[in-house]
């Protein structure tokens, strides 16, 4: 049987403010932020592939993956720009490489037993790591940010019954322009718009099925009204509404809520790009109350 402990996830299209959101939420006295943890998706892909490899091969893949992923902890690679400053840094993981490797050994040994409950073992593996992160951060709860969860939401709700989603959304024109500068993203403005729309459709499908476990958060609202937006998030999480304290701490520590990154697309789109937005995304722009021009 899989446990139903809460798994609060922050996800969304890349360049939509997911790191800013988890960084700020993680300033709550009860909540530890843990990010970036893309190994969760990769391990799930190994274990639950349509045509899974023999278990011994899966175990070898997982062991190699976790060794590679943890080799530089607590540091992780990132593509954040110089102006992107976060109180917890571009990533935040406080459990050690030794703990990862020891937990992986326990996990893979259990997988090699006769008739393993793979889903329950995977659940326990992930939750053990995140609980340890929160323990070492001296907080009772955690929130996990990994943007690529968006494409596996139905599976995650099965694997983690307590899964709840904070879906970060940003104006698609700003996303499509910003994402071209990162090495992992779409290579054209049109591809950026399609990538944004795919993320939106995934989030909306999850919302329709699990409305009580979905919260939509807009980057623009965090930047322009951080206290109000944080209190809305904390209320949804069932936590004390301390947005004023969090914002005061952020400002005191030099974090700037820079609204020059809101609607940066204005005056910078070509006629062709403007036409693409109009053809592809008018319904979504209206639904999210983004200006058409």
N, C-alpha and C positions, 0 to 999 in steps of 0.2 A: 504493500500500500504506500502511495506517495503522500508525504506530509503536505499540509495546506498552509504552511508558514508564508507570510507575505513576501513577495518578490516585487519590489517597486522598481520599474524600469523607466529610464528616460531614453527616448529614441526619436528619430526623425531624419529627414533628408540632411545630408552633410551641408555644413555652412548655414544651419538654421538656428544656431544658438544652443545646441544641446550641452556643450561644455560650460557655457555661461550659466545655464539653468542648474546643472548638477553642482557646480561650484557654489552658487548662492544657496541652494537648498541645503548643501552640506555645511553651511554656517549655522544651521539650527542646532541648538545644544543637544538634541536627542538623535540627530541623524548624521551618519558618516557617509560621505560620498566615495564611491569606488568606481574608477574608470581609468583607462580603457581596457576592456576585458574581452577582446574578440575571440579568445580561445574558446569561450563558451559555445559560440556558433560553430567553430571548426570541429570541436569534439562531438557536438551533436550531429554534425554532418557525417562524421566517421561512423558513429554508432547506429544512426537511423537512416542510412542510405537506402535507396530503393533496392539495391542489390548489395547488401553488406559483404565485406570481405570476411574470411575466416576470423574467428575471435582472436587468435594469436597475432594475426596481422593487424587487426584493429588496435590491440594492446601496444604493439610495437610503434604504430603511428602516433598514438596518444602519448606514449612515453617520450618519443622524439619531439613531438610538438611542445609539450609542457617544459621539457628541458630547454628547448630553444626560446620559447616565450619568456621564461623566467630568468634567462642568463644574466641580464643586466639590472634586475630588480634592486632597488625600488624605481629605477629609471626605465622608461619605455620610449621607443621612437615616436616622434610626432611631427606634424607639418604645420604647426601654428605659426602665425606671422608675428613679427616683432611687436606690433601694437597690441596683440592679444595677451592680456595679462589676467591671471587668475590667482585667487588667494591660495588655492590648493595646488596650483601648477597646471600644466597642460595635460597631466595624467596624475592619478592619485591612487597608489596601491601601497599598503604598508606591511602586508605579510611578506615573509622572506622567501627567497629561493629555496632554502632548505625545507621550509614548511610546504611549499608547492610540491617539491619532489617527494617528500614523505607521504603527503596526501595522495599524490598520483600513484605511488607504489601500492598503498592500501586499496585504492580504487581499482587498479588494474588486476591486482591479485584476486579481488572479489569477482571481477568480470570473468576470470579464468576458472571459477568454480562451476560445477555442473548446474545447468539450467539457471543462470543468473537472471535476476530481475533488473534488466539493463536500465530501464527508465528510472526505477527507484534508486539505483546505484549512482546514476548520473546526477539526479536531483541532490542526493546526499553529498556528492563530490563538490558540486558548485556551491551549495549552501554552506558547507564546511569552510571553504575558502573565504566566502563573504562574511560569515560570522566571525572568523578570525581577524579579518580586516577591521570590522567594527570593534572587536574586543581590544585590539592594539591601538585603535584610535580613541578608546575610552568613551565610546558611545553605545547605547543599547540597540540602535537600529541602523540600517544602511539603505542607500538608494544607489542603483547601478545604472551607469550610462554607457550604452554601446549602440550607436546609430543603426547598425545593420540588423538589429533585432526586428526592424520594421518588416523585413521580408520573411519572417518566420513566426509571426504572431500566433496563428492558430496552434502550431506545434508547441510553442512555449506555454500557452494556456493549458495544454494537456500535460506537459511535463512538469509545470509549476502551477498547480491549481490556484495558488495565491497570487498569481501574476497580475499586476496592474500597470497600466501604461500612462505615462506623461508624454504626450506627443507634441514635440516642438515644431512649430510652423513659422516660416518667414516668407515674405513676398517673393514669389518665384522668379521675378526679374532680378532681384538682388542675389538670390541663390545661384541662378544660372550664370551670372557674371562672375560671382566670387568663386564658384567651383572650378572654373577653367584654370585657375592658378594653382590647383593642387594636383599632385602626380597621380592620384588614384581615381580622379573623377572623370565625368564626361569631357569630351574634347571639343565640342561645339556648343553654341548657345542653344540650338534646337535640342540637342541631346540633354542639356542641362534641364530644360523645361520638361522633357519627357521623364527624366529621372525624378524630378520634383513631383510630377503628377502620379508616378507609380507609387511613391511613398505616401502620398495623400490617399490614394485608393486603398492601400493596405491599412492605413489608420482608420479610414471610414468603415471598412468592412469589420474591423475589430470593434469599433464603437457600436455598430448596429447589433452585433452579437452579444457584446458585454458592456452595455452603456454605463453601468455602475463602476466599472473598472477602467474607465477611459477619461482622461482629462486633456483637453486641448489648450496649449499654451503658446502664445505668439511672442516671437522675439521682440517685436516692436513694443509690445506692452511691458515686457521686462525692462527694456531700455528707458521707456518714457515714464512708467509708473511702477518702479520696482517694488516699493513697499506694498502697494495694493495687490500686485500680481503674486508676490510671495505669500501674502496672507491668504489669498485664494487657494494657492497650492497647499499651504500648511493645513488649512481647514479641510480640504479634500483628503489629506493624509490623516486627519484626526489628531493633529498636533497643535500645540499652542501657537497662536498667531503673533509671531515676534518679528514680523517684517521690518518694523521700525528699527529694532535693535540690529538686525542683520545689515540693513542698509547703512546705518550709522557706522558699524564696524568696517564695512567695505570702504566707505568714504575715508574713514580714519586711516585705513591701510593703503590708500592710494588708488583704489579701483575706481575707474571713471565710467559712468553710464553715458557713453558717447553716442548721441543721436545723429551724428554725421554719417553713421553707417546705416541709418534708416532711409529707405527710398533713395539710395545712391544711384539707382538706375536712371533717375530723371535727367533728361538732356543728354544721355550717353548711349541710348539705343539707336541703331540704324533703322531706316525705314523698313528694311526686311525683317529685322528683329521685332519691331513694333507690330508688324503684320502677323508674324508668327504667334506672338502673345495673344493677339486678338482672335486668331483662328483657333487656337488650342485651349485657351484658359479663361475666356470671358465668364463662364458660369462659376468657376472657382474663385475668381477675383471678386465677383459680386457676393458669393456666399461668405467669404472671409472679410468682406468690407474693405478690400484693397482698391485704391482708385484705378479706374480704367486707363487714365492718361496722366 
